Amino acid sequence: MKTLPISRNFEAKEYLFSPCLVQKKLCSLFISLFFCLSAIGHTDSNSSLPLDSGNINTEDPSKPNETTSGSNRQKNNDPSATLPEVTVTAVGPTENILPTAHSNTSVYAIPLDVIDIPRSVTPISHGLAQSAGIGQFGYLDPLSTAFLVPAALTQINYGIASAPTIRGRNGLTLINGIEETLNNNSEQNIPWNYNMVESMDIVEGPSNAVFGATQVSGGYINYITKQPYFDNFRGYVWDTLGMYEEYMWGADIGGPIDKDKKLAYRFSYMGQENGSYYQYQRNDQQNFYLALGYHPTESYSIDLYTDLGTYDFTPMWGMINRPTQQLIDEGLYLPGALSPTLANTGIINNPPASSYLGSPVGISRRNVLLNPTDGGYGTTGLAQVIQKFFINEDFQVINNTFFWYHDDQWILHPLFYDESCRGDYEIDNRTECRLYFDTIPQGKEKKEKELSYPILGQVLFSHSLDGGVEMHYQKNLDYNSDSFIVLNSYSLINQNPFLWNAELSKYFQARIGNPKAPFGGEWPIPGAPQGYYFEPANLAAGTTDCHYGAVSPFILDNINITDRLSVIIGARATGYFVSAQTPPGTPPILFEQLSTTQLTPLVDVGTVYKVFPWLSAYFDFNWGYVVNAADMGGFSPFFGPSQFHLLNELYEGGFKFDLLKHSLFAALDAFSQFTYLNNRTGPATPSTVNGFEASINYQPGRHFWAKLGYAYMHGTEDWTSVGHGPPMYQTYSTAFALQQNLPLNNNQMYPVGIYNFLGFPDQIFSGLVTYRFDSGIGITMGGLVMSEQYLGYNYITHIPTQFILNATLFYTAPRWEARLYFYNFTNEPYWLAFGMGANGTRTFNFEDIVAGMPFWIQATLVYKF
């Protein structure tokens, strides 16, 4: 409880959550500290140990300062007025989990209340992200986003993804409203950096006309980065320890630079030296973030956001190989190793599994197929400048300039998979002109009351128009090899892990320097260490020397026809100017180049009808072409025009409810989305996802909140027009191969047909519940239920319905915060398919399966100043 003048806003502090695990030997010490601190008492409940802390601004920095404009703008009160102080007891801005707490700019760029948006969007504040465990592993894990958005259940993505899977298809990554295009299928091939994130919005379905989209996706996530502290100097330091060699630490400081508080900064640092539950897997990071803001007048502001990250890591690709129904149900593994020199892919020169496999034995879920020498390094860099010009209350100009840098090099020997990206970068600039005005229909001479109708409401015809142009340039020099997949040749039991190396195979050696081998053979990567190879002709898998420019004019108009009926119409056209060729090191006989100009249009029409002030009905249609980008977002020189015209089409309708004096928000929606599958070494193929979703968010006060969600989604793949069925690196389970005397790693295709998605639970239910006492002690409980998942297109081997339960104890005080996180506290032995839905890694599902994390504990301690 605080005593505040009612003319002022709450000033709340948020403090850093750092994701990591706690070592068992520290548990008793932490629990003692936890209850010792609880005796001190609690005087400020504004903090809830969020993902990031300190700044209460959780809105997109690209939005204007006012959330309404034109005829709908509320006029400011006279600043000279003096009002009496009153006692206010309410939910602080950093504690509010309701989607209606703030206007949202991530769906249509212009600020709108969530109930007035004709799409499914989930705003995720600092505290909400932390409660769900987003970022707690030091990378984007498969489950945390699904605790908040069931449709955002994600595959493991090797631990190097930047966006979750959404509605069965990888999501796009946006940073302050600009797409990070050095990325493909949400994989940036370096662990994502949560140190710079303040909040995020998950939007289901294709992007809008203002933001646009380069690639096929099921939706996108818009990360809002940390903002400068303009009010006063403050900061915090934090430390996180955990089981399985997890250690993270950091600091965050900021404040005004000048006495007028028009110039301010924010600096944030995070370090981590993380081992893993999985053997031979590491994730070490150093991240430095700096934000500077200069707001000299109410009519102009400029903000700079920068980040530098260095990474030493092992991609989580080779997990437990040889998945069978017996492994899933009983934990029994088929041992026995083929000689590394004989490991091969295909059905020729590949001995039957019965010649070397043994009887099933138990296996540790920590065992994964990573060579101890696997891994690599990477560097990322961000520089973003956002300027806002407020010409008057009805006209605003926003300029957003974005630079992203990426460099990485890593190798995984058992697959064989390696990558070398040599200083890729993208530059983007978008200028928006936002105009707010009214148009009067015919008969304006009539009295206002005559322009009001019982069903439609009062006629307004007010417009929020956002038009402009976006320009983009990108440079890729990428080397990649990933076609010699022989994971099932190796045994996780009784074989030296240094022998898990495809380069030892005589069949791999036969591909080196052989232009007639698959995808042009294996060739040494120039400047890389010995043993790094690339395939010049591997299409979407990634090898390319590419640069391209793009110009995208756009326009979007939100028309409030009446006070109950609104229509949003948007259009965008992106012109691509592409030049791509095989990279240096490619033999002349395989040299290929591409020079093309392509146009991809986008049209979006949405409408919202306010049945009652607390109930809105909506419908949205989004139609547009996107491209089939290669591994790091460039273009393969082997692409044809069809790969620049992949249809992304959405039909979505639903209802949104704002009830119980704005303490309960609920949503129902149904959708049908036509999109394309990612095929790493082939053209994209059509797919469709149909579904239904429901969610409830309830927060009656500052002590209690609950968030529940359900999603039913069914995805299909259409292979009838391709000439063959879906490929897999192994088309049957290892147990079936042993029974039928078949080879492993057979690398074949299924017959032509229409198939259901793999690794994709049709039904997902999730929930989070939090209760906080006035003393500062609180508890959060979370649950996730997933229906069965099939591994192969024969739909026999499957993961049954399963659940995961998490719990968190936390304490908040003015100077200290503490958190104790219990993951999977019932220790359920759950499994995840390696590839899910429309992602290209579904082709590995009989070669690789993910054993879910067991019960573990992590602890975080924060000191604030």
N, C-alpha and C positions, 0 to 999 in steps of 0.2 A: 504494500500500500504506500502511495506517495501523495504528497500534497503539491499540486501543480496549478498554475493559472490555466484556466480552460482555454485561453487563447494561444497556448503553447503546445507543441507536440511533445510526445514522450522522447526523452533522450535515453536510449538504451544501449548498453554495451554488449558486444558479442565476442566470444573468445574462442580461440582455436581448438578444434578437435583434431587430433592426430591419429590416423588409423594405424594400429599395430597390435601385437599380441603380448601377453604378459607371461614371463617365465614362472614355472610352478613354484620355484623356491621363493619368489617375491610375493606370492598370494597372501600369506599370513601377515606380512609387513604392511601391505596395501590395505587389507581389511581393517587392521588396527588403526592405521592412519585415517581411514574412511570414517569410522565411528568416533574417533577422537575429534575430528573436524566437525562432525555433526553436533557435538555438544556446544560448539561456539555460537551457533545460531545463524540466522540468515536474514539479511535485511534487504536484499535486492534480488528479485526473481526474474530479472530481464534476461539473464543468460541461461542457456540450456546446453552448454558445451557443444556448439555447432561445429560444422566442418571447418569454418573460418570464423574469426571473431572480430568484434570491434566496431564495425560500421553498420548502422541500421538500414542503410540504403540497399535494398535487395532488388531494385528494379534495374532494367537494362540501361546502361549509361548512354546509349544512343537515343533514348526517348527524351522528349522535351520535359522541362521541369513541371509543367502543368499537365494533368492527365485529361483535361477536357478543354475544348477550345471552341471558338466561334459562338454560335447561338446557344450551345450547351455549357459554355464555360461559366463556372460560378465566380461571381465578382468577389474580390478580396474585401474584407472588412476594413474599416478605417483604422490604420495602424496607431492612431493617436488615442483610440478608445481605451478606456481602462475598465476592466471587468474584475469582479471580486474573485478571490481564490476559492476553489472548492476542492473537496477530497474526492479523488477518482480512484476507483479500483477496477482494473480492466486487464485484458490480455495484452502484454507488451508486443511491439511489432516484431521482435525477434522470436517470440514464442508462438505466434499465430500460424497454425497449419492450414487454415481454410484457404482454398483457391481464390475466394472473393476478397481476401485481405488487401490485395494490391491490384491495380490495373496491370495488364499484360501486353507486352509488345512483341513477344516471340512468335505469334501466329500470323499477324498481319502487319507488323512493323509499327502501325499507329496504336496508341494506347487504348485498350478496350477492357471493360470489365469481363471477367471470365463467363458470366452468365449471358453476355451479349456476343460471344464468339461462336461461330457455327462450326466448331471443330473440337476434338478432344485434346485438351492440354492439361498438363500437371505441373504447376509451379512447385519447385522444391527449394525451400529456404535452407539456410545453414543448419538450423537445428533439426529439420526434418531429414536432411541428407545424413546427418550424423546419427540420428536415431535408427535409420535403416542400415547403417554400416557402410555407406558409400565411401570408398577410398580407404577403408580400414586395412586392406592388404598392401597398400602402396601401389595398387594398380586397379583397373576396372574389373572387378570380379563378376562371375556370372549371375549371382542371385540378388545382390543388394538393391538394384533398381526395381526388381520385381516385387519387393516388399512394399513399394509405393505405387508401381504401375505394373499390374500383372502382365500386360502385353509387352513389357520390356524385359521379360526373361531372356537371358543372354547366354550364348555359348562362351567357352573360356577364351576364345580369340587369342590363344597363345600368351595371354597376359600383356598384350601390346596393342590393345584397342583403345580408341578415344571416345567411342560412342556405343551405347548398348544396341542390341538387336531389338527392333520394334515391329510387332506384328509379323514376326517370322523372317524379316529382312533386315540386314544391317542398317543402322541409322547413320545419318550425316552428322558431322561435327561443325558447330558454329561457335565462334568466339565473339561475344558482343555483337551478334547479328551478322557476322561475315563468315562464310563457309571456309573451313580449312580444307583445301583441295589436294594438298600433299598427303593423300589418304586414299584408300580404296577399301570398300566394304567395311568401313569403320576402323580399319587397321592402319595405324600410323607407324607400326613396326618398331615402336619404342614405347615403354610404359607411359601412361598418361600422367601428367603432372597436376595433382589436386592442390598443390600449394598456392596456385594463383586464383583458385576458384572461390567466389563468394556465394553464389547461388546458381541455380540452373532450372531450365524449363524443358520438359519432355513433350514434344508435339508429335502426335500420331498422324501418319499420312504425309503426302508430298508437301513440299515447301510452297510458300506464297510467291506472288509476283514480284515483290520488292526484294526478298532475299534470293530467290531463284534456287536452282539445284543443278549440279553437274552430273550426278550419278543416280542410278536407281537406288531407292531406299524405301523402307517402311515407315519412315519418319525421321526426326532429327532431334538433337539435343543442343540447346543454346546455353553455353556457359557464360555467366556474367562474372567478370573478374573483379578482384578486390578494388575498392575505391579509396581515395585519399581521405584522411581525417581532417575535416575543416573546422570542427568545433574546438578541440583541445588536444594536447599531446597525451598519448596513452600507448600502451603496448602490453605484451605478455611474452613469456617464454614457456616452453612445454617440453615434456619428455614422455615417450611411450616405450614400454618394454613388453615383450611377449614370448610366448612359447615358440619353439622352433626357430631360435636365433633371430627374432624380430627386434629391431631397434630403430626408432625414429626420434628426431628431435628438431627443434626449430625456435624461431623468434619472430615477432611481428611488432613494429613500432611505426608511429606516424603522428602527424599533427600539423597545425598551421605553421607556415614559415614566416609570414609577415604579421604585424600587429593587427592589421585590418581583416585578417583571416580570409584573404582572397586567393592566396597561394598556399597549397598544402601538399603533403606527400604521404606515402605509405610504403614501407619496405618490409618484405617478408622473406624469410629464409627457411628452407627445410632440407635436412639431411637424413638419409636412411642407409643403413647397412643391414639388409634383410636377407636372411636365409629363407628356408621354406620348409613346410611339412614334406614336400616332395624332394627326394634326394637330388643333389647336384644342381639345384635351381637357386638362383640368386637374383637380387634386385637392389643394386646400390645406386643412389641418386644424390645429386647436389642441385638444388633449385634456388634461384635468386630472382625475386620479383620486386619491381619498383613501379609505383604509380605516382604521377605528378598531376596536379590539377591547378588551373588558373581560371578563376571566375571573377573577372574585374567588375563586371556589371551584370544586371539582370538580362541584358540583351545579348551577351556573348560569353561563351565559356569554351575552354579547350582542355582536354585531358589526354595524358600520355600513359600508356600501359606497356611495360617491357618485361620480358622474362628470359632467363638463360638457364637451361638445364643440361646437365651432363649425366650420362647413364652407363653403368656397367651391369649387364643383365644376361639372363638366359631365357629365351622365349620358351614358353610352356607348350611345346608341340608334342614331343614323344612322351605320352603318358603311359598307361598300362596297355600293352599290345595284346593281340589275340583275344578280343572280347568274345565270350560265349555266354549262353544262358546259364551255364553252371557257374561261371565266374560271377555273374550278376546276382544269382540267387544264393549261392553257397560260398563264394569267395575262393573257388578252386580254379587253378590256372594250369594250362597245358604246357609243360616244360619241354626242353629239348631244343638244341640249336643246330642249324645248318652251318657248315663251315663258312666263315665270312668270305672266303674266296669264291664260293658258289652262290652267294645271294644274288637273286635275279628277279626281275619283274616280267610278267607275261606267262605264257604257257609253254614256251619253247626253252629248252635247257634249264628247266625248273623242276627239280625232283618232287615227288609227291610228299605231302606232309607226313604220311605214315612212315616214311623212311627215317625220320629223326624225332618225331614227337613222342613224349612219354605219357604216363598216366597222370591224371589231375592231382595237383597238390595245393596246399594252402599258400597264400602269398600275402605279404605285407602291402597294404594300400599305399604306403609311402614309396614303394618301388616304382620308378618310372624309367622310360627308355631314353635317358639322356647320357651321352658320353661325358665323362668328367671334364673333357676339354671343350665342351660346347659353350657357346655364348658369344658375346661381343660387346660393342660399345656404341654410343650414339650421342648426338648433341642436337638440341632444339633451341631456336631463338624466336622471340616474338617482339614486334614493335607495332603499336597501334595508336593512332591519333584520331580522336573524335572531337570535331568542332561543331558548335551549335550557335546559330545566329537567329535571334528572335527579332524580326523586323517589326512586327506588331503582334497583337493578340491573335490575328488571323493568318499570319504568314511566318513560316519558320523554314530555315535551311539547315540541314544536317549533313556534314561531310565526314565520312568514315574511311580512313586509310589504314590498310592492314598489310603487314609484312610477316611472313613465316619462313623460317630456315630449318632445314632438316639434313642431317648427315648421320649415316649409320653403316655398320659393317658387322655381320655376325654369321655364324655357321652352326648347323646341327648335323653331325656326322651320320647318325643312323638312318636318316630319311632317304636320300641326301638332300639337304636344303641349305642354301646360303644366299646372302644378299649383300650388296654393296651399293649404297646410294651416295653419290659424290657431290655433296653440297647443293642439294635441291633447294629451290626457293620459289615463293609465289608473292606477287604484289597485287593488291586489290584496292580500288578506290570507288566508293559509291557516294554520289551526291543525291540527296532527297530534298525536294521542295514540297512542304506540307502547307496546304491552303485550306482554310475553313471558311465556308460561306453558305448562304441560304439561297435557294431558288423558289420562287413563288409560282404555283400552278395557275392556270387560267382562272379568272374570277377573283383576282386579288382584291377587287373592290368590295367583295362580300365581307361581312363581318366574320371575325375569327371563329365565333361559335358555330357558324354555318359550315366551316371546314373541319368539323369534328364528327366522327361517325361511330356508331355503337361498337362495331367489331374492330375497325381499323384504328380508332383513336384519333387524336388531334393531328391534322396534317402539318408536317414540318418541312420536308424536303431540304434538310440540312446535310451538307456534304463535308466529309473529311477526306481530302484528296491528297495522295502521296504519289508524286511522279518524279522521274529523274533518269539517271543513267549510271550503270556500273561498268567499270573497265578492269580487266584482269590480265595478268601476264604470269606465265609459269615456265620454269626450266627444270627438266629432269635429266639426269644421267644415272641410269639404274641398271645394275647387273643382277641376274637372278637365275638360279637353277633349282628345280623342284619336281622333276619328272621321274627320277629313278627311286621309286618308293618301295622299300624292301623291309619295312618295320617288322613284319611277322616272321622274318628269317631268324631273328634274334630271340634269345631266351632271357627273361628277367631273373631266372633262377639258374644258378650253377654255370654262369658264363661271365668271363672277365668283361666288365663294362667298356674297357678300352678297345675291345673287339667289336663293339657296336659302331661300326664305321663302314659305310657303303663304299668308300674309296678303296677298301681292301678287296672288293669284288673284281674278278677278272672281267666281268661283263660291264661294270662301270668303266674300268680302264679301257675297254674296247671302244667306248664312246668318246674318249678324249681325243680331240683332233680329228674326229670322223664326221664330216659334213653330212653323211648319209644316215647318221644315227637320228633317233627321235629328236625333233625340235632343233635340228642342226648340230647335234652333238654337244660335247662339253669342251669349253675353251678356257684357258687361264684368264682370270680377271686382271687387267693391267693395273699394276701398283698394289695389288692385294697380296697378303701372305701366301706362301706356297700351300696348295690344297684348295684354294678358292677357284671355283669354275662358274661359267655362265652358259646358258643356252640362248643362242641368238634369235631363235624363232619360236619362243614360247608364248606368244600372243598376250593374253591378259595376265599371265603370270608375272610379267613385269619388265623384261629386258627392253630398254629403249634409250635412245638419245633424242630427246624431244623438247621442243619449246613451242608454246602456242599463246596466242592472244585471244581475248574474248571481249565483245562489246555488247551490252545488254540494256537497251532502253526499257523502261517499265512504267506502268501507271496502275494505281489502285484507288478506288473510290468507295468509301463507306457512306451510303446514302440512308439517312434516317427518314424514310418516307412519312412515317407518323411516329408518335411516341411509343407505338407498339410493334411496328414493322420496319425492319431495316434490310438492306441488301448490300452485299460487298461484291464488287466486280473488279477483277484484276487481270492484267495481261502483261506478258513479257516476251521478248524475242532475243535470243542469244545467238550472235554470230561468232563461230569459231574459225580461227585462222591457224591451221595446224601444220607444223613441219616436224616430221619424225624420221629417224633412220636407225639402223642397227648401230650399236655404239662402237667406239674404238676397241680393237681386239678381235672384231668379227672378220673371218677370212673373206676375201673378195668374192668367192663363189656364193656366199650366203648374204651378201650385202643387199639390203632392201631399204627403200625410202618411201615416204608418204608426204604429199603436199596437197592439202585439201581445204576447202572452205565449206562449212556446214552451218545450217540454221536450225535452231531448236526452239519452237514456240511453247508458250505456257498460257493457259486460260484457267481462271478460278472464279466460280460464282457461288456465293453463299448467302443464305437468307435466315433471319431470326424473327420469330413472332412471339411477342410477350402475351401468352394466354392470360396470365395474371402477373402482377408485379413480382411474384415469387416463383413463377414457372415460365420458362421459355422453351419453345420448340424450334429446332433448326434443321437445315439441310445444306450440304455442301457438295459441289461437283468440282473436281480438279482434274484437268487434262493437260498433259505436256510430254514433250520428248526430252529424254536425257541420254547420256552417252555411256558406253562400256569402257570405263577407264582401266588402265593397266594397274599394276601392283601399287605404285606410289602416286597414282592420279594422273600420270602421263598417258600417252597414246602409243600403241604398238604400230610400227610401220607396216604390219601385216593386216591391219584393220581395213575393212571395206566400209562403204557408205552406210550400210545397214546398222553398223555398230554405233552410229551417231544418231540413230532415230529409234531408241527404245521407248516404248510407251509406258508412262506412269499415269494411271488413271484411278481416281477415287470417287466412290459414291458413299456418302456418310450422312446419316440423319439421327436425331436423338432429342432428348429432353434434359433440361437442367433445372434443379430445384434449389431455392434459397429459402430455408425454413427456420422456424423457432427463433425469430428475431436475429437472423443472420448467424446463428450458431451451428446450423446444420446445412451442409451443401451436398447434394446428391446428383448423380448424372447417369443416364442410360443412353447407349448409342448402339446402332447397328451399322455395319460397313461392308463394302465390297471393294477390294483393291486389286487391280490388274497391274502386274509388274513383271520383272524378268529375273531369272535365276542367274547367279554368278557361276560361270564355268571357267576355272582357272586357265585351262589350256584349250579352250574352244569358245565358239560364239555363245552369247547369252540366249536363253530359251524362255518362252512365256510361262508365267505362273499366275495363279489367282489365290487370294486369301479372302475368305468371308468370315464374319464374326459378329459377336455381340459382347458388350461390356457394361458393367455396372460398378459404381463406386459410391461410397458414403464417407463424408468427412464431418466429424462432430466434435465441437469444442465449446462447451457451455461456459467455461471460465478458465482461469489460469492454472487450475490444479489438474485438470483432466482433459485429455483428447484421445480420439480414436479415429483410425483410418482403415477402411475395409475396401477390398476390390475383388472383382471376379472378371475373367475373360474366357470366352469360348471362341476359338479360332480354328478354322480348317483350311489348310493350304494344299493346293494341287499343282503339279508340274505337267505341262503339255509338251510331249515329245513327238506328237503325230506329224509335225511338219519338218522335222529335222533330218529324218532318214535313219535314225537310230534311237535307242532308248538311253536312259541315264548311265553314265560311266561310273565305275568305282574301282579303286585300286585293288580291292578284293571284293568279289560279288557274293560271297557266302561266308558263313562263320567258320572259324578255324575248326570247331568241332565237326561241322559237316564235311570239311575238307579231309579230316582224319578218317571219318567214317566212309567216305566215298573214294578215298585214295586220290585226292586232287591236290594240285600244287597250291601253296599260299602265294599271296601277292600276284594273282592271275591277271589283274589289270584289264578287265573286259567291260562290255556294255550289256545292259538289259534290252529286251525287245522294245520296239516302238509302242507307245501307249501313253495313257494319262495315269500319273502316280500321285499318291499322297505324300506330303512332306515327311522327311525323315527327322528324327531327333527332336520332334516338335510336339509337346503335349497339347492336345486339343483344349484342355481345360486347366486353368490356373486360378487359385484363390490365395489371397494374401491379406494380412492384417497387422496393424501396429496399434498398441494401446499404451498410453503413458499416464502415470499419476505422480504428481509432485506435491510434497507437504510444504507447509510454510517454513519449516526448518531448513529447507534447501535439499532435503533428501528426496529422491525420486526413483521410480522404476519404470522401465519400458519392456514390454513383452511383444514379440513378433512371431508370426507363423506364416509358412508358405507351403502350399499343397500343389503338387503337379500330377497330372494324369500320365498314363503310360506313354513311352516314347519308343518307336521302332528304329532299329539301327540300319536295316537294309531294305531294299525294294522288294524282297520276298516276304516281308512283314511277318517274320517268325521270331527272330531274336529281338527281345524288347526289354526295356526298363519298366518295371511295374509302377503303379501309383505310389508316391512317396511324399514325405513331409520333412520340414526342418523347423525347429523351434529355437529362437534366440531370446536372450534376456540381458538387460543392462541395469546396473545400479549406479546412480550418480549423485553427486553432491555439488551444490553451487553456493559460493559465498562471495563477498565483495572482492577479496584478494586471491582466493584459491578456488580451484575447481578440481574435481576428481571423478574418474569414471572407471567402472569395472564391467567388462563386457564378456558375456558367456555365449559363445557361438555353439549352435547345435548341442544344447545342453542335455538332450536325451541320447546323444551319440548315435544318431541314425546313420547306418552305412549306405548313404544315398549315392547314386551315380548320375552322371550327365553324359549325353552323347557328345562326341568331340565336335561334330558339326550339326547345326540345326537349321531347319527351314530352307530358305533359298540360298544359304551361304555355300560357297564352293567347297568348304572343308567337309561337307556331308559325305564326300567321296572317300573320306578316311575312316568312316564309322566302323568298318570291320577290321581296321588296322589299329585303332586307337580309341580308348574310352577313358573318361575322367572319373576317378574315385573322389567323391566329395570330401571336403574337409571334415575331420572328426570334431569332437568336443575340444575346444581350446579356450583360453582366457587371454585377454589383453587388458592392460591398464594404462591410463593416461593421467598425468598430473600437470596442472597449469597454474602458473603464478602470474598475477596481473598487477600492473603498476600504472 
